[in-house]
Amino acid sequence: MGGPIGVVFSFANALACALNTVGFAETIRDLLQEFDIVMVDQTNDVRIVGVITVTVLLLISVAGMEWESKTQIVFFLVLMVAFTNYFVGTLIPASPEKKAKGIFNYRSEIFISNLLPDWRGPDGSFFKIFAIFFPSAIGILSGANISGDLKDPATAIPKGTLMAIFWTTVSYLAVSVTIGSCVVRDASGRLNDSLTGNVSDSCDTLGCSLGWNFTECIQSQSCEFGLANSTKVLGQVSGFYYLTTAGVIAASLSSALSFLVSAPKVFQCLCRDNIYPYIGFFAKGYGKNDEPLRAYLLCYFIALAFILIAELNIIAALISNFFLCSYALINFSCFHASITNSPGWRPSFHYYSKWTALFGAVISVVLMLLLTWWAALSTFCIIFFLLGYVAYSKPKVNWGTSVQAGTYNMALSYSVSLSGVEDHVKNFRPQCLVLTGPPNQRPALVDFVGSFTKHISLMICGDILMVYCLVKWLNKRKVRSFYAPFTADNLRSGARHLLQASGLGKLKPNTLVLGFKTNWRESSSERAQVRIDSLSLSLSLSLSPSLSLSLSLSKLSHLVFTLLPPPPLCDAVDAVSDGKPNEQIKTVFQNDQGKKTIDVYWIADDGGLTLLVPYLLTRRKRWRQCKVRVFISGDEHSMEEATFFLFLLLDSVSRFEDTVTPFRLKDEQQDDTLPQELRQRSPGKISDKELEAFRLKVCINSYILSLPVPQSDCPSALYMAWLDTLTCGLHCPTVLIRGNQQNVLTFYCQ
């Protein structure tokens, strides 16, 4: 919420500058009228004085904080003299002229009569008056606004703010109580209304008991003096009228100058965060104090625009709305930071309570609606727009927000609660550990798995021996995945450790995804052996292994899912990029697939994972028009199909023989040596005994070509040759899937 708070609060400060400037201008206008001086008319005189005043204040602000501080001291001294003058005036015995204006010395009956409200006119209500009076209490954040210019803000701001609140409250209450004890609501100002010269039996107002009959003006509603009618009553009560006027002038200019300084500094910080576009121009600072001159000019023109309205009550209502909105957001932010239990949120105020903060947020919103409902709704729309923009644009800034803390708390809480819940087939999700290496080097593998896990389940991209992070590449590609680099002495041990260490609680991978190494013939036998070890280990860890083969960047004709009893599987990619961190290679899984088919060859039932994955694919927009075709093995009477398949099998066997020939051991190399010794002496080579033993496991019958289970005594070249043979001639891309006999479809629980 920092962005919306900064925008609204900066704008509210600019309006507050306009409000206090207009208040000063009205005082000067009234003062000139007492001497029969009128420049144009009442409204335009306020505009002229206001424009001149805010321009002078701008020059003082631009001069720097030293000039602003010295000016504030002068204003403060004048204000103290004016306060003293007022309180002394309440003690001076009232003259007949003052009594005619409704001013008497302290009287208990006057105080009691003024305790109850007496709203008048169409705008006479508590909330209308509250909206006008509220801007006199909006300076609470003035210290925080200039925190960058304070030597020790952590100490100065709390002390200064609390002292300012205390003395302001005391002064406001003192003025209210004293003026309410000395002045009646209505008075005519005529000396002949004294009862000594105008006795009337019908006189029953409060003034009558004080020796003055104001009944006539009260009944005709023509009273010009008294608390309810005159805005000059403080000066009239004071010992010397013009000292009070000087105090009003000092208070108005002091507040206007304070807000004119605050708004640009807050807005400058907001601009430097680069949250919103097109405002970075105002972030530049000048001089040793980094003065925001550009922001000063912006605030000046905003204040100027509202000064030209020249209506104090209208500006006051708008300011109340924007400041209440700022306070609501700030209070709610404090409350949210408290309930998230963030260690970095440590309020030093001893009496702070999160419930007080929540109450402040709620009451601010309620007051906004009660004061000016249409302005409140407009402000809400602005806030939602600003919040929505920040949520959509995701600016590259990190404040350590309470939202991050709340997200962590929820994730931790839900993860712990999931640990105590038994798995059910209805809630099965393929949580994939994808051994991608650097994800940007195997984009097709990343895109494929992301096609059926995004917004549905967990995806972890595993990388062995990598020390740099590629999360930005995944985010730019809009793939929802964790990136888990794992350092190990060698690839084999790293893969084993990654399989066992990935995830937390129920958020652990249940599906292993590997890419098929298309250049396995040229690579070292160790890399091929790592895949076999990973597949074997995945079965022992109750993972569902998957192997994706031959994912090219050519046009996708159809996708073949092959489910075979031996373990297979995970993705394979022969399209490997150069590994540049910012490179984005387009793959087939990023294209709209149109009306194509996903062919599933369901050879054996291993729990339903082979059917679930293509279904999840079809839920994506790019795959929505694709049809899923499921092929199952026929009966023994399907002679034509059997004959055709036999020819294919013979052709595959021939290809298989050609593939493994370069890896066969020669007769003189075999002797009677044990297989373990042969493997150490000739890694990656295949003996005749191993070839024959493995051939018996694979060729079960002439109808089904089962994918071999990778056993510890199976040479890596032999296993890779079988995978290459099984997928020969199939359309690209091809995926081999093997479940671990765990049911993943609700069909099994019926």
Secondary structure, DSSP 8 states (H G I E B T S, - for coil): -HHHHHHHHHHHHHHHHHHHHHHHHHHHHHHHHHTT--SS-HHHHHHHHHHHHHHHHHHHHHT-HHHHHHHHHHHHHHHHHHHHHHHHHHHS---HHHHHTTB-S--HHHHHHTTS----STT-SHHHHHHHHGGGG--TTHHHHTGGG-SSHHHHHHHHHHHHHHHHHHHHHHHHHHHHHHB-S-B---GGGBTTT---TT--SHHHHTTB--HHHHHHT---BSTTT-TTHHHHHSSSHHHHHHHHHHHHHHHHHHHHHHHHHHHHHHHHTT-STT-GGGG--BTTTTB-HHHHHHHHHHHHHHHTT--HHHHHHHHHHHHHHHHHHHHHHHHHHHHTT-TT-----TT--HHHHHHHHHHHHHHHHHH-HHHHHHHHHHHHHHHHHHHHH--S-----HHHHHHHHHHHHHHHHHHTS---GGG----EEEE-SSGGG-HHHHHHHHHHHTTTS-EEEEEES--S--HHHHHHTT---EEEEE--SSHHHHHHHHHHH-SBTTBS--EEEEE--TTTTTS-HHHHHHHHHHHHHHHHTT-EEEEEE-B-SS---EEEEEE-SS---B--BS------TT-----GGGS---S-EEEEEE-S-SSSHHHHHHHHHHTSGGGTT-EEEEEE---TT-HHHHHHHHHHHHHHHHHHHHHHGGGB--HHHHTT--HHHHHHHSTT-B-HHHHHHHHHHH---SS--------TTS-HHHHHHHHHHHTTT--SSEEEE---S---SGGGG-
